[in-house]
Amino acid sequence: MKVNNNQILILGLLSFASIIVLYPFFYMIMNSFKDGSDILHYPTALPKAISLTGYIDVIKSVNLGRIFFNTIFISVTVTIMNTLFSAMVAFAIVKTNLPSREFWLKIILASMMIPAILFTIPTYMMMYDWGWINTYRVLIIPSAISAYNVFLMVQFMKQIDNAYLEAARIDGASEFRIFWKIILPMIKPALSTVGVLTFMNTWNDFMNPLLYVRDDSLMTLQLALYNFQTEVPAANVEQLWAMTTMIALPVVIVFFFLQKNFVKAFTGVGIK
């Protein structure tokens, strides 16, 4: 196979970009297998000897099983709810005769213009009045839907030919059946994309657990990582790198298995 100069240039640029993207991940894993002295004095060098001190200390210091369970349970629950509810709202706006549906879409989009930090105090007061502080509910229910995901679903559903839906309605299918049997199978790439983005955001969420969690039994991975940070320079440095690696790997694995659908959602090739 003959390769021209343009292809060589593109391959070179892609290789360079890949190195830039992958190096921080390699740097993180590499340092997680060093001892504290090597991390501090030779952070960019390969490990002189493989050290599992950081991982061992993490396992001894925290209830890792419970922390992983909390983070997985919250992330998976939020991902399922957010993906399903966002698709439902988008379907109602784009594919039904909902009164003033353009108005509701504008309201949803307008909420994206307001910085989320402005809602922190009112939301906290509301959660406190409801008695949700230090419960799973406070970490799940407020994140069960997002304006950005609704917007993404709306753009994807606009590509679906209404002829499919009209034929189903003529055959007597209900709106729920149309949504479940026709819409969802056709928007699998969008569902995967929203799922990946939501899972990543929830998995990496630090602010909400910091605000609402009081007991160690509800601690998430991000809070556990934060607890290894101290005012003493270089203290717990092995644990920090090991914990950071343990937090990052599941997200990378999830994205690896869903990357094809992730790309399809933005290229529009998932609808036939």
C-alpha positions as CSV (number, residue, x, y, z in Angstrom):
1,M,0.0,0.0,0.0
2,K,1.5,3.3,-1.1
3,V,1.5,6.1,1.5
4,N,1.6,9.7,0.2
5,N,3.0,12.7,2.0
6,N,-0.4,13.9,3.3
7,Q,-1.0,10.6,5.0
8,I,2.5,10.7,6.5
9,L,1.8,14.2,7.8
10,I,-1.6,13.2,9.3
11,L,-0.1,10.1,10.9
12,G,2.6,12.2,12.4
13,L,0.2,14.7,13.8
14,L,-2.0,11.9,15.2
15,S,1.0,10.2,16.8
16,F,2.1,13.5,18.4
17,A,-1.4,14.2,19.7
18,S,-1.7,10.7,21.1
19,I,1.6,11.1,23.0
20,I,0.4,14.4,24.5
21,V,-2.9,12.9,25.5
22,L,-1.5,9.6,26.9
23,Y,1.6,10.9,28.6
24,P,-0.2,12.3,31.7
25,F,-2.0,8.9,32.1
26,F,1.3,7.1,31.8
27,Y,2.9,9.5,34.2
28,M,0.2,8.9,36.8
29,I,0.5,5.1,36.6
30,M,4.3,5.2,36.6
31,N,4.4,7.3,39.8
32,S,1.8,5.1,41.5
33,F,4.4,2.2,41.5
34,K,7.2,4.3,43.1
35,D,8.0,5.0,46.7
36,G,7.8,8.5,48.1
37,S,11.4,9.4,47.7
38,D,11.5,8.5,44.0
39,I,8.3,10.4,43.4
40,L,9.7,13.5,44.9
41,H,13.2,13.4,43.5
42,Y,12.6,11.6,40.1
43,P,9.0,12.3,39.2
44,T,9.6,11.9,35.4
45,A,11.9,8.9,35.6
46,L,10.9,5.2,35.3
47,P,10.6,3.4,38.7
48,K,14.0,2.1,39.9
49,A,12.0,-0.8,41.5
50,I,8.3,-1.6,41.5
51,S,6.8,-0.5,44.8
52,L,3.2,-1.4,45.9
53,T,3.5,0.7,49.1
54,G,1.0,3.3,48.0
55,Y,-1.7,0.7,47.1
56,I,-1.1,-1.3,50.3
57,D,-1.3,1.8,52.5
58,V,-4.6,2.8,50.7
59,I,-6.1,-0.6,51.4
60,K,-5.0,-0.4,55.0
61,S,-6.1,3.2,55.6
62,V,-9.6,3.2,54.2
63,N,-12.6,0.8,53.8
64,L,-11.9,0.5,50.1
65,G,-14.7,-2.0,49.4
66,R,-17.3,0.3,50.9
67,I,-16.0,3.4,49.2
68,F,-16.0,1.7,45.8
69,F,-19.5,0.4,46.4
70,N,-20.7,3.9,47.3
71,T,-19.1,5.4,44.2
72,I,-20.3,2.7,41.8
73,F,-23.8,2.7,43.2
74,I,-24.2,6.4,43.0
75,S,-22.6,6.7,39.6
76,V,-24.5,3.9,38.0
77,T,-27.9,5.0,39.5
78,V,-27.4,8.6,38.4
79,T,-26.3,7.4,34.9
80,I,-29.3,5.3,34.4
81,M,-31.8,7.8,35.7
82,N,-30.2,10.8,33.9
83,T,-29.9,9.0,30.6
84,L,-33.5,7.7,30.7
85,F,-35.1,11.0,31.9
86,S,-33.1,13.1,29.5
87,A,-34.3,10.9,26.6
88,M,-37.9,11.2,27.9
89,V,-37.8,14.9,28.1
90,A,-36.2,15.2,24.6
91,F,-38.8,12.9,23.2
92,A,-41.6,14.9,24.7
93,I,-40.2,18.2,23.2
94,V,-39.3,16.9,19.8
95,K,-41.7,14.1,18.9
96,T,-45.0,14.8,20.7
97,N,-47.6,17.5,20.5
98,L,-46.6,18.9,23.9
99,P,-48.1,22.4,24.3
100,S,-45.5,25.2,24.3
101,R,-42.7,22.7,23.8
102,E,-40.4,25.3,22.3
103,F,-40.9,27.5,25.4
104,W,-39.9,24.6,27.6
105,L,-36.9,23.9,25.5
106,K,-35.8,27.5,25.8
107,I,-36.3,27.4,29.6
108,I,-34.0,24.3,29.7
109,L,-31.4,25.9,27.5
110,A,-31.6,29.1,29.5
111,S,-30.7,27.2,32.7
112,M,-27.4,26.2,31.1
113,M,-26.4,29.9,31.0
114,I,-26.5,30.3,34.8
115,P,-23.3,29.2,36.6
116,A,-24.0,26.1,38.7
117,I,-22.1,27.6,41.7
118,L,-25.0,30.1,42.1
119,F,-27.3,27.2,43.1
120,T,-25.1,25.8,45.8
121,I,-26.5,27.7,48.8
122,P,-30.2,27.5,47.8
123,T,-29.8,23.8,47.0
124,Y,-28.0,23.0,50.2
125,M,-30.7,24.8,52.2
126,M,-33.4,22.9,50.4
127,M,-31.7,19.6,51.0
128,Y,-31.2,20.4,54.6
129,D,-34.9,21.3,55.1
130,W,-35.9,18.0,53.5
131,G,-33.6,16.0,55.7
132,W,-31.6,14.6,52.8
133,I,-28.2,15.6,54.2
134,N,-25.9,12.6,54.6
135,T,-28.1,10.2,52.5
136,Y,-27.8,8.6,49.1
137,R,-30.8,10.6,47.9
138,V,-28.9,13.9,48.1
139,L,-26.2,12.6,45.8
140,I,-28.6,10.9,43.3
141,I,-31.9,12.7,42.9
142,P,-30.6,16.3,42.1
143,S,-28.4,14.8,39.4
144,A,-31.1,12.6,37.9
145,I,-31.4,15.0,34.9
146,S,-29.3,17.7,33.3
147,A,-30.0,20.4,30.8
148,Y,-26.9,19.6,28.7
149,N,-28.0,16.0,28.3
150,V,-31.5,17.0,27.3
151,F,-30.0,19.4,24.7
152,L,-27.8,16.6,23.3
153,M,-30.8,14.2,23.1
154,V,-32.9,16.8,21.4
155,Q,-30.4,17.4,18.7
156,F,-30.1,13.7,18.1
157,M,-33.8,13.0,18.0
158,K,-34.4,15.7,15.4
159,Q,-32.6,13.4,13.0
160,I,-35.1,10.7,13.4
161,D,-37.7,10.5,10.6
162,N,-41.2,11.2,11.9
163,A,-42.5,8.6,9.4
164,Y,-41.5,5.8,11.8
165,L,-43.5,7.3,14.6
166,E,-46.6,8.1,12.5
167,A,-46.7,4.6,11.3
168,A,-46.6,3.3,14.8
169,R,-49.3,5.7,15.9
170,I,-51.5,4.6,13.0
171,D,-51.1,1.0,14.2
172,G,-52.3,2.1,17.7
173,A,-49.0,2.2,19.6
174,S,-49.0,4.4,22.7
175,E,-46.5,7.1,23.2
176,F,-44.7,5.1,25.8
177,R,-44.5,2.1,23.5
178,I,-43.2,4.3,20.7
179,F,-40.6,5.7,23.0
180,W,-39.5,2.3,24.4
181,K,-39.7,0.2,21.2
182,I,-38.8,2.7,18.4
183,I,-36.9,5.7,19.8
184,L,-34.6,4.1,22.3
185,P,-33.2,1.5,19.9
186,M,-32.6,4.2,17.3
187,I,-30.7,6.5,19.7
188,K,-28.3,3.9,21.3
189,P,-25.2,6.0,20.3
190,A,-26.7,9.1,22.0
191,L,-27.7,7.0,25.1
192,S,-24.1,5.7,25.3
193,T,-22.7,9.2,25.0
194,V,-24.9,10.6,27.6
195,G,-24.2,7.6,29.8
196,V,-20.5,8.0,29.5
197,L,-20.5,11.7,30.2
198,T,-22.8,11.3,33.1
199,F,-20.9,8.4,34.6
200,M,-17.6,10.4,34.3
201,N,-19.1,13.5,35.9
202,T,-20.7,11.6,38.8
203,W,-17.6,9.3,39.3
204,N,-15.4,12.4,39.5
205,D,-17.8,14.5,41.5
206,F,-16.1,16.0,44.5
207,M,-18.2,19.0,45.5
208,N,-21.5,17.3,46.3
209,P,-20.0,14.6,48.5
210,L,-17.9,17.2,50.3
211,L,-21.0,19.3,51.0
212,Y,-23.5,16.6,51.9
213,V,-21.6,13.6,53.2
214,R,-20.9,13.4,57.0
215,D,-20.4,9.7,57.7
216,D,-17.5,7.5,56.5
217,S,-20.1,4.9,55.4
218,L,-21.2,7.2,52.6
219,M,-17.7,8.3,51.6
220,T,-16.8,8.3,47.9
221,L,-13.5,7.9,46.1
222,Q,-13.0,11.6,45.6
223,L,-13.5,12.2,49.3
224,A,-11.1,9.4,50.2
225,L,-8.5,10.9,47.9
226,Y,-9.0,14.3,49.6
227,N,-8.4,12.8,53.0
228,F,-4.9,11.8,52.0
229,Q,-4.0,15.4,51.5
230,T,-2.4,17.1,54.4
231,E,-0.6,20.4,55.2
232,V,2.7,18.5,55.5
233,P,4.5,18.6,52.1
234,A,5.0,15.2,50.5
235,A,3.0,13.4,53.2
236,N,1.0,10.5,51.8
237,V,2.4,11.1,48.4
238,E,2.4,7.3,47.5
239,Q,-1.2,7.0,48.6
240,L,-2.2,10.0,46.6
241,W,-0.8,8.6,43.3
242,A,-2.1,5.1,44.0
243,M,-5.6,6.4,44.8
244,T,-5.6,8.7,41.8
245,T,-4.8,5.7,39.5
246,M,-7.5,3.6,41.1
247,I,-10.0,6.4,40.5
248,A,-9.1,7.0,36.9
249,L,-8.9,3.4,35.6
250,P,-12.7,2.5,35.8
251,V,-13.6,5.6,33.8
252,V,-11.0,4.8,31.2
253,I,-12.3,1.2,31.0
254,V,-16.0,2.3,30.6
255,F,-15.0,4.8,27.8
256,F,-12.9,2.1,26.1
257,F,-15.9,-0.2,25.7
258,L,-18.3,2.5,24.6
259,Q,-16.1,4.7,22.5
260,K,-17.6,3.5,19.2
261,N,-21.1,4.6,20.2
262,F,-19.6,7.8,21.7
263,V,-18.2,8.7,18.2
264,K,-21.4,7.8,16.4
265,A,-23.5,10.1,18.5
266,F,-21.5,13.1,17.3
267,T,-21.2,12.0,13.7
268,G,-24.9,11.1,13.3
269,V,-24.2,7.7,11.8
270,G,-26.2,5.9,14.5
271,I,-29.6,6.5,12.9
272,K,-30.8,4.5,9.9
